[in-house]
């Protein structure tokens, strides 16, 4: 997008549905959508003296599959048309009906059902007729799709709903005829102007009210399921980036982060239902803090990059002493503008009401117990409502910076001990016991280096050397310990290596 401006300033680009307008005269007219040519309103001749009409189309096909997967009471929804936003200059009823054509995706189960019935007919012709089992032999159970989904998806029904601007919920238009013009086009006649129109294709025997499905459907259009990602720089783990990305764009964002020198995130949040313009507040807890920021704010927009660069630091360098990393959490808070609530099955509601009536007939003792249980539930509910703006959390781990190991000269130098760690085998534990290393210290070293035996041996020898006084003959103690544990060869080799190092130092001088 290119814009010419006469002066510098802050600009915002806002996308909204395209509005199509037309003026209707006595001769009638037609209003066609410039977004979808299948959507049109045809005004007959003599409908009014002069009237202006406008049309906005809100696409809605992508929300159907997500709703069927996430919401139980939308499982009977097969397809839906775009939402039509209509305005007319006169609120009076039309003198003649206005014909409307709306695009509505066909039923995918109907074609599969037709092909399956044709195959069944061919098979029935070839097979010999058999007598059906009698009722006395047993109960006949017919396995159909209705037993799983609550309705046969190959048998559908169309429902037209409208919602005035002043109303908060949709209501179905009962006295209206719907025609299936083509597989993906539906036709109907309107006798008066409506503010918003919606066509839902549901199963013929749906369990839930169509109005509730329409309300959830409209709210779901404003929700974008997204994930929050925390990525660290490869060469500097304290430099990190927090991103809020729609679920469909996660793979592309991860590839871009890898190209920019970031590590692949070890964890990411679950899918979060976010809305446009939602303000997300991030706080660091535990032994991790954000440099120069107590809280960090993100504003979510699905069409914009929602990311913030962070500089992480340790709150207490002496904390997490039993771990090899400094650990903490990044907690995210935000008050969602729209929340989708699932409905209970009407049959289950009736069963619960019947059970409640049975429980009401019980004695007073049980009623007292119920009162105590209700008080506990109210306390839990108050606790959950207090933290209702909590969204998710992500773990953070920063590796501890190792202090430089002080080196000494002689037979117990760092190079000699490192070589000895590579040569020792399973007998190193008996050597540690001879050197006086306590068992709890030995277990701590094993926990810090669980899969690296050389590091375990080297850190054990360093621990022993640092705890011995300077006047103590550490070389003699180490050589005797090697001989005691059965590695006399290593004690001789260690002496030889030490003599060679002394000769090299004297020649260099």
Secondary structure per residue as TSV (DSSP state, phi and psi in degrees):
chain	resnum	aa	ss	phi	psi
A	1	X	-	360.0	133.4
A	2	X	-	-124.0	132.0
A	3	X	-	-133.5	137.1
A	4	X	-	-99.7	126.4
A	5	X	-	-123.0	143.7
A	6	X	S	-84.6	-17.2
A	7	X	S	-147.2	160.3
A	8	X	-	-77.9	150.9
A	9	X	-	176.1	-175.8
A	10	X	-	-96.3	129.0
A	11	X	-	-122.4	147.5
A	12	X	-	-128.5	134.5
A	13	X	-	-105.1	121.5
A	14	X	-	-116.8	129.8
A	15	X	-	-101.5	132.7
A	16	X	-	-142.0	161.2
A	17	X	-	-61.2	144.8
A	18	X	-	-74.2	135.8
A	19	X	E	-103.5	126.5
A	20	X	E	-104.8	129.1
A	21	X	E	-123.6	152.1
A	22	X	E	-154.7	150.7
A	23	X	E	-105.5	124.6
A	24	X	E	-98.8	126.8
A	25	X	E	-106.6	-170.2
A	26	X	T	-63.7	-28.0
A	27	X	T	-76.7	-4.2
A	28	X	B	86.2	-163.0
A	29	X	E	165.8	-177.6
A	30	X	E	-139.1	145.9
A	31	X	E	-121.8	111.0
A	32	X	E	-111.2	146.4
A	33	X	-	-80.5	134.3
A	34	X	S	-81.2	-9.9
A	35	X	S	-89.7	-46.2
A	36	X	-	-129.9	112.9
A	37	X	T	-67.7	-15.3
A	38	X	T	-76.9	-15.4
A	39	X	-	-96.1	122.0
A	40	X	E	-155.3	151.4
A	41	X	E	-121.7	123.4
A	42	X	E	-109.9	115.7
A	43	X	E	-96.9	121.2
A	44	X	-	-72.7	170.6
A	45	X	T	-70.2	138.8
A	46	X	T	79.0	18.1
A	47	X	S	-72.7	-33.9
A	48	X	-	-163.9	165.9
A	49	X	S	-72.4	-48.5
A	50	X	E	-157.5	128.8
A	51	X	E	-153.8	141.0
A	52	X	E	-108.5	140.4
A	53	X	E	-134.2	147.2
A	54	X	E	-134.3	154.3
A	55	X	E	-139.7	131.6
A	56	X	E	-125.2	135.9
A	57	X	E	-112.2	123.8
A	58	X	E	-107.8	105.4
A	59	X	-	-60.4	146.2
A	60	X	-	-148.6	17.2
A	61	X	S	-72.6	-33.1
A	62	X	H	-70.8	-22.9
A	63	X	H	-78.5	-15.6
A	64	X	H	-67.2	-50.2
A	65	X	H	-63.9	-38.9
A	66	X	H	-67.2	-39.3
A	67	X	H	-64.8	-43.5
A	68	X	H	-62.2	-31.1
A	69	X	H	-80.8	-34.9
A	70	X	H	-97.8	-30.6
A	71	X	-	-113.2	126.8
A	72	X	G	-67.7	-39.0
A	73	X	G	-78.4	-2.3
A	74	X	G	-106.2	13.8
A	75	X	T	-69.5	-22.2
A	76	X	T	-85.4	-1.7
A	77	X	E	-78.2	127.7
A	78	X	E	-100.2	-51.6
A	79	X	E	-155.1	169.5
A	80	X	E	-148.3	150.9
A	81	X	B	-87.5	165.6
A	82	X	-	-62.9	157.0
A	83	X	E	-85.5	125.0
A	84	X	E	-96.5	124.3
A	85	X	E	-101.7	112.3
A	86	X	E	-115.3	144.3
A	87	X	E	-136.9	138.2
A	88	X	E	-129.6	143.2
A	89	X	S	-70.1	-23.3
A	90	X	-	-116.7	126.2
A	91	X	-	-82.3	3.3
A	92	X	S	-71.8	160.2
A	93	X	E	-68.8	150.7
A	94	X	E	-73.7	140.8
A	95	X	E	-71.0	-29.6
A	96	X	E	-131.7	147.9
A	97	X	E	-66.2	144.0
A	98	X	E	-99.2	126.2
A	99	X	E	-87.2	133.2
A	100	X	E	-124.4	135.1
A	101	X	E	-115.9	128.6
A	102	X	E	-127.6	139.5
A	103	X	E	-79.6	130.0
A	104	X	B	-142.4	119.6
A	105	X	-	-55.9	144.8
A	106	X	-	-72.2	173.3
A	107	X	-	-82.8	112.4
A	108	X	H	-69.5	-21.9
A	109	X	H	-78.5	-20.7
A	110	X	H	-70.0	-40.0
A	111	X	H	-66.1	-40.6
A	112	X	H	-67.3	-32.8
A	113	X	H	-69.4	-37.7
A	114	X	H	-65.4	-43.8
A	115	X	H	-65.4	-36.5
A	116	X	H	-69.0	-36.4
A	117	X	H	-67.8	-37.2
A	118	X	H	-64.2	-40.9
A	119	X	H	-66.1	-36.7
A	120	X	H	-66.6	-37.5
A	121	X	H	-64.0	-42.4
A	122	X	H	-63.0	-38.9
A	123	X	H	-69.9	-35.0
A	124	X	H	-66.7	-32.5
A	125	X	H	-68.0	-37.4
A	126	X	H	-78.7	-35.4
A	127	X	S	-74.2	153.5
A	128	X	-	-81.4	145.7
A	129	X	-	-68.2	138.1
A	130	X	-	-122.3	151.8
A	131	X	-	-77.0	135.6
A	132	X	-	-68.9	149.2
A	133	X	-	-66.8	145.3
A	134	X	-	-78.0	160.1
A	135	X	T	-69.8	-22.6
A	136	X	T	-72.5	-26.3
A	137	X	T	-70.2	-32.2
A	138	X	-	167.4	-179.4
A	139	X	-	-87.3	133.5
A	140	X	-	-90.0	121.1
A	141	X	-	-110.7	116.7
A	142	X	-	-97.6	119.0
A	143	X	-	-88.6	108.7
A	144	X	-	-127.4	173.4
A	145	X	T	-68.7	-22.8
A	146	X	H	-66.5	-27.2
A	147	X	H	-73.7	-16.8
A	148	X	H	-100.9	-49.5
A	149	X	H	-95.5	-6.1
A	150	X	S	85.8	-1.6
A	151	X	S	-174.1	146.8
A	152	X	-	-73.2	115.7
A	153	X	T	-69.3	-16.1
A	154	X	T	-74.4	-18.3
A	155	X	S	-105.4	110.9
A	156	X	E	-119.4	171.7
A	157	X	E	-146.2	141.2
A	158	X	E	-96.0	138.4
A	159	X	E	-128.9	130.2
A	160	X	E	-104.5	128.1
A	161	X	E	-126.9	153.4
A	162	X	E	-136.1	158.1
A	163	X	-	-143.5	116.6
A	164	X	-	-67.0	160.2
A	165	X	T	-64.7	-30.9
A	166	X	T	-81.8	-15.0
A	167	X	-	-92.7	155.8
A	168	X	S	-102.8	-10.1
A	169	X	S	-132.8	160.3
A	170	X	-	-86.5	154.0
A	171	X	E	-137.5	145.9
A	172	X	E	-84.3	141.7
A	173	X	-	-89.7	112.2
A	174	X	-	-80.4	-55.4
A	175	X	S	-82.3	73.8
A	176	X	-	-149.3	140.8
A	177	X	-	-100.1	132.7
A	178	X	E	-115.8	130.6
A	179	X	E	-116.5	137.8
A	180	X	E	-92.2	95.3
A	181	X	E	-71.2	-50.3
A	182	X	E	-134.3	-178.6
A	183	X	T	-60.5	-35.5
A	184	X	T	-114.8	14.7
A	185	X	E	-130.1	132.7
A	186	X	E	-118.6	139.2
A	187	X	E	-117.8	143.8
A	188	X	E	-154.0	164.1
A	189	X	E	-116.8	134.9
A	190	X	E	-110.0	134.7
A	191	X	E	-100.3	-6.6
A	192	X	E	-154.3	161.4
A	193	X	-	-73.6	143.2
A	194	X	-	-124.3	151.6
A	195	X	S	-81.3	-43.5
A	196	X	E	-140.0	140.5
A	197	X	E	-127.7	146.1
A	198	X	E	-150.9	136.9
A	199	X	E	-116.0	125.4
A	200	X	E	-114.7	134.5
A	201	X	E	-102.3	110.5
A	202	X	E	-115.1	166.6
A	203	X	E	-66.7	153.3
A	204	X	T	-62.5	-36.1
A	205	X	T	-116.3	60.5
A	206	X	-	-72.9	145.0
A	207	X	S	-84.9	-28.7
A	208	X	S	-103.0	152.3
A	209	X	-	-62.4	138.6
A	210	X	H	-66.4	-32.9
A	211	X	H	-62.8	-40.6
A	212	X	H	-67.4	-37.5
A	213	X	H	-63.3	-41.2
A	214	X	H	-65.5	-40.2
A	215	X	H	-63.0	-44.4
A	216	X	H	-65.9	-37.6
A	217	X	H	-62.6	-44.2
A	218	X	H	-66.4	-39.1
A	219	X	H	-67.6	-35.6
A	220	X	H	-66.1	-23.9
A	221	X	T	-66.1	-23.0
A	222	X	T	-92.7	-1.3
A	223	X	E	-103.3	135.1
A	224	X	E	-119.3	114.5
A	225	X	E	-75.8	124.5
A	226	X	E	-137.2	170.0
A	227	X	E	-130.3	149.1
A	228	X	E	-103.8	129.3
A	229	X	E	-119.4	138.5
A	230	X	E	-116.9	119.8
A	231	X	E	-124.6	137.1
A	232	X	E	-104.8	149.6
A	233	X	B	-67.5	143.3
A	234	X	S	-67.5	-45.4
A	235	X	S	-86.7	-9.9
A	236	X	-	-148.4	96.5
A	237	X	T	-69.8	-18.7
A	238	X	T	-76.2	-16.3
A	239	X	E	-91.7	120.9
A	240	X	E	-136.8	169.5
A	241	X	E	-139.5	135.4
A	242	X	E	-110.2	126.7
A	243	X	E	-125.5	143.2
A	244	X	E	-113.7	110.8
A	245	X	E	-125.0	135.5
A	246	X	E	-59.1	147.7
A	247	X	G	-58.0	-36.2
A	248	X	G	-71.7	-15.7
A	249	X	G	-105.4	6.4
A	250	X	H	-64.6	-44.5
A	251	X	H	-62.6	-43.1
A	252	X	H	-65.7	-36.3
A	253	X	H	-68.3	-38.9
A	254	X	H	-64.2	-39.2
A	255	X	H	-64.8	-39.8
A	256	X	H	-67.0	-38.8
A	257	X	H	-63.5	-39.9
A	258	X	H	-63.9	-37.6
A	259	X	H	-69.0	-28.8
A	260	X	T	-86.2	4.0
A	261	X	T	90.7	25.7
A	262	X	B	-104.8	148.7
A	263	X	-	-71.8	153.3
A	264	X	-	-68.2	128.6
A	265	X	-	-63.7	131.9
A	266	X	S	-70.1	-32.7
A	267	X	-	-141.1	150.8
A	268	X	B	-139.6	159.8
A	269	X	-	-72.6	166.2
A	270	X	-	-72.8	172.9
A	271	X	-	-65.7	129.0
A	272	X	E	-112.6	132.1
A	273	X	E	-79.7	101.6
A	274	X	E	-111.7	156.5
A	275	X	E	-119.5	160.9
A	276	X	T	-62.3	134.1
A	277	X	T	80.9	8.4
A	278	X	-	-69.4	129.4
A	279	X	E	-92.0	118.4
A	280	X	E	-106.6	128.2
A	281	X	E	-107.8	129.9
A	282	X	E	-111.9	134.8
A	283	X	E	-130.3	142.3
A	284	X	E	-97.7	131.2
A	285	X	E	-126.6	172.1
A	286	X	E	79.9	-142.7
A	287	X	T	-98.0	22.8
A	288	X	E	-123.1	140.6
A	289	X	E	-137.2	158.6
A	290	X	E	-97.7	127.9
A	291	X	T	-65.3	128.7
A	292	X	T	65.7	13.4
A	293	X	B	-144.8	126.4
A	294	X	S	-83.4	-39.9
A	295	X	E	-132.7	146.2
A	296	X	E	-122.3	135.1
A	297	X	E	-111.5	139.0
A	298	X	E	-123.4	142.5
A	299	X	E	-115.8	119.2
A	300	X	-	-84.9	129.1
A	301	X	-	-140.5	127.1
A	302	X	T	-68.1	-26.0
A	303	X	T	-97.4	4.7
A	304	X	S	-126.5	159.1
A	305	X	-	-76.7	118.1
A	306	X	-	-108.9	91.6
A	307	X	E	-149.0	157.5
A	308	X	E	-146.4	137.4
A	309	X	E	-87.7	138.3
A	310	X	E	-125.9	152.8
A	311	X	E	-121.0	107.6
A	312	X	E	-90.9	148.9
A	313	X	E	-146.5	170.2
A	314	X	E	-94.3	133.5
A	315	X	S	-75.5	-41.7
A	316	X	-	-136.3	109.9
A	317	X	T	-68.9	-16.1
A	318	X	T	-96.8	3.4
A	319	X	-	-84.1	171.2
A	320	X	-	53.3	45.1
A	321	X	T	-66.3	-25.6
A	322	X	T	-89.1	3.4
A	323	X	S	-121.2	155.5
A	324	X	S	-84.1	-3.8
A	325	X	E	-129.5	156.7
A	326	X	E	-86.4	127.1
A	327	X	E	-118.9	148.9
A	328	X	E	-164.7	-170.5
A	329	X	E	-137.0	146.8
A	330	X	E	-108.3	113.7
A	331	X	E	-103.5	140.3
A	332	X	E	-119.1	133.6
A	333	X	E	-127.1	147.1
A	334	X	-	-177.7	141.7
A	335	X	-	-94.9	108.3
A	336	X	-	-67.0	138.5
A	337	X	S	-75.9	-31.3
A	338	X	-	-129.3	130.9
A	339	X	-	-126.0	127.6
A	340	X	-	-91.7	128.8
A	341	X	-	-113.5	130.9
A	342	X	-	-82.1	151.0
A	343	X	-	-98.2	154.0
A	344	X	-	-87.5	153.8
A	345	X	-	-64.7	132.9
A	346	X	H	-55.8	-35.9
A	347	X	H	-65.5	-39.3
A	348	X	H	-67.1	-34.3
A	349	X	H	-63.6	-42.6
A	350	X	H	-63.2	-40.0
A	351	X	H	-64.5	-40.1
A	352	X	H	-66.4	-38.3
A	353	X	H	-64.6	-39.0
A	354	X	H	-65.8	-40.7
A	355	X	H	-65.8	-35.8
A	356	X	H	-65.0	-37.5
A	357	X	H	-65.9	-37.8
A	358	X	H	-67.5	-40.4
A	359	X	H	-68.9	-28.4
A	360	X	H	-67.3	-20.9
A	361	X	T	-85.9	-1.0
A	362	X	S	-77.2	175.4
A	363	X	-	-71.7	173.8
A	364	X	H	-71.2	-27.9
A	365	X	H	-62.2	-44.5
A	366	X	H	-68.2	-29.5
A	367	X	H	-66.4	-37.1
A	368	X	H	-64.0	-40.8
A	369	X	H	-63.0	-40.0
A	370	X	H	-63.4	-37.4
A	371	X	H	-64.3	-41.4
A	372	X	H	-63.4	-41.7
A	373	X	H	-63.6	-37.8
A	374	X	H	-66.2	-38.3
A	375	X	H	-63.1	-40.3
A	376	X	H	-65.3	-39.0
A	377	X	H	-65.2	-37.9
A	378	X	H	-65.1	-37.7
A	379	X	H	-64.1	-42.2
A	380	X	H	-64.8	-40.7
A	381	X	H	-63.9	-40.0
A	382	X	H	-63.5	-37.2
A	383	X	H	-66.3	-39.9
A	384	X	H	-71.4	-37.0
A	385	X	H	-69.1	-29.4
A	386	X	H	-64.9	-33.2
A	387	X	T	-110.4	35.5
A	388	X	T	-70.4	-21.1
A	389	X	T	-84.9	4.1
A	390	X	E	-74.9	129.4
A	391	X	E	-102.2	-57.3
A	392	X	E	-167.2	-179.4
A	393	X	E	-148.0	154.4
A	394	X	E	-130.7	133.0
A	395	X	E	-75.5	145.7
A	396	X	E	-127.2	136.0
A	397	X	E	-135.9	124.7
A	398	X	E	-114.7	128.1
A	399	X	E	-67.8	145.1
A	400	X	-	-74.8	137.2
A	401	X	-	-79.3	120.4
A	402	X	-	-73.7	133.7
A	403	X	-	-71.7	143.9
A	404	X	-	-62.6	133.9
A	405	X	-	-79.3	124.6
A	406	X	-	-69.6	128.0
A	407	X	-	-97.9	155.0
A	408	X	-	-131.2	165.5
A	409	X	-	-96.4	167.0
A	410	X	S	99.0	-160.8
A	411	X	T	-70.8	-25.5
A	412	X	T	-101.2	31.4
A	413	X	S	-71.2	168.5
A	414	X	H	-63.5	-39.5
A	415	X	H	-65.9	-40.1
A	416	X	H	-67.8	-41.3
A	417	X	H	-67.5	-35.1
A	418	X	H	-65.5	-40.6
A	419	X	H	-65.0	-41.2
A	420	X	H	-64.0	-34.4
A	421	X	H	-66.2	-32.6
A	422	X	H	-75.7	-25.5
A	423	X	H	-90.0	-27.6
A	424	X	-	-73.1	150.6
A	425	X	-	-115.1	-135.2
A	426	X	T	-69.8	-12.3
A	427	X	T	-78.3	1.5
A	428	X	H	-68.4	-27.0
A	429	X	H	-69.4	-37.8
A	430	X	H	-67.7	-33.0
A	431	X	H	-65.9	-38.8
A	432	X	H	-64.7	-39.3
A	433	X	H	-64.8	-38.5
A	434	X	H	-67.6	-35.6
A	435	X	H	-76.7	-7.5
A	436	X	T	90.0	24.0
A	437	X	-	-79.4	127.2
A	438	X	-	-70.9	154.5
A	439	X	H	-66.5	-37.2
A	440	X	H	-66.5	-36.1
A	441	X	H	-67.7	-37.0
A	442	X	H	-65.1	-40.7
A	443	X	H	-67.1	-35.4
A	444	X	H	-65.0	-40.6
A	445	X	H	-64.4	-39.2
A	446	X	H	-65.6	-36.0
A	447	X	H	-68.6	-36.3
A	448	X	H	-71.5	-29.8
A	449	X	T	-129.6	74.2
A	450	X	T	-68.5	-29.8
A	451	X	T	-118.2	18.0
A	452	X	-	-131.6	97.9
A	453	X	H	-71.1	-34.9
A	454	X	H	-62.4	-40.9
A	455	X	H	-66.6	-35.0
A	456	X	H	-62.9	-45.5
A	457	X	H	-66.4	-43.7
A	458	X	H	-63.3	-44.3
A	459	X	H	-69.2	-30.1
A	460	X	H	-65.8	-44.7
A	461	X	H	-66.2	-37.2
A	462	X	H	-65.9	-39.9
A	463	X	H	-61.3	-43.6
A	464	X	H	-63.7	-44.3
A	465	X	H	-65.2	-37.2
A	466	X	H	-73.1	-25.4
A	467	X	H	-86.7	-15.1
A	468	X	S	-79.9	140.2
A	469	X	-	-66.0	156.6
A	470	X	T	-63.0	-33.3
A	471	X	T	-77.4	-8.7
A	472	X	S	-77.5	143.3
A	473	X	-	-82.3	88.2
A	474	X	H	-74.1	-31.2
A	475	X	H	-65.6	-44.8
A	476	X	H	-63.8	-41.4
A	477	X	H	-61.5	-43.3
A	478	X	H	-67.4	-41.8
A	479	X	H	-65.6	-40.6
A	480	X	H	-66.1	-37.4
A	481	X	H	-64.3	-39.5
A	482	X	H	-64.4	-39.4
A	483	X	H	-67.7	-40.1
A	484	X	H	-63.6	-38.2
A	485	X	T	-85.7	7.3
A	486	X	T	92.4	14.1
A	487	X	-	-118.0	62.5
A	488	X	H	-64.0	-31.2
A	489	X	H	-63.3	-37.8
A	490	X	H	-70.5	-34.1
A	491	X	H	-64.9	-40.6
A	492	X	H	-68.7	-41.1
A	493	X	H	-64.6	-35.6
A	494	X	H	-66.2	-39.7
A	495	X	H	-62.8	-42.3
A	496	X	H	-64.0	-41.7
A	497	X	H	-64.2	-38.7
A	498	X	H	-67.3	-39.9
A	499	X	H	-64.4	-40.5
A	500	X	H	-63.6	-40.7
A	501	X	H	-65.0	-37.5
A	502	X	H	-66.1	-39.8
A	503	X	H	-63.8	-40.5
A	504	X	H	-64.6	-39.5
A	505	X	H	-66.8	-38.2
A	506	X	H	-68.9	-39.1
A	507	X	H	-67.1	-36.6
A	508	X	H	-67.3	-33.3
A	509	X	-	-69.9	360.0
